[in-house]
Amino acid sequence: MSEAAQAGRFRRLAESGRRHIFLSVGERRIEVLEGDSLLTALLLAGTQLRQSEFGDGPRAGFCLMGACQDCWVSLSDGRRVRACTTPAEDGMALEAIP
């Protein structure tokens, strides 16, 4: 993966032998590894998942295991999913992250 793909909150330090897949987030295309969760994919590519609906700023997940409800993201087909427990799939399309 290029350094630009590693400019987010997370940084991949090891294990890169899996197949590369692509997601779209709004108009942006990001490259991740097959088997990554959406949370991993999004935080490798950026610094936040969404803006808080309560007005307290950007959110980037909290518990990382599906218990806290902090990592909900919207897919382009209208579904809302937890980024930490949803596997990234090649060609998956997400709504733009504000």
Sequence and secondary structure as in RCSB ss.txt:
>XXXX:A:sequence
MSEAAQAGRFRRLAESGRRHIFLSVGERRIEVLEGDSLLTALLLAGTQLRQSEFGDGPRAGFCLMGACQDCWVSL
SDGRRVRACTTPAEDGMALEAIP
>XXXX:A:secstr
  TGGG SS    S   S EEEEEETTEEEEEETT BHHHHHHHH S SEE TTSS EE  SSSSSSSS  EEEB
TTS EEETTTSB  TT EE    
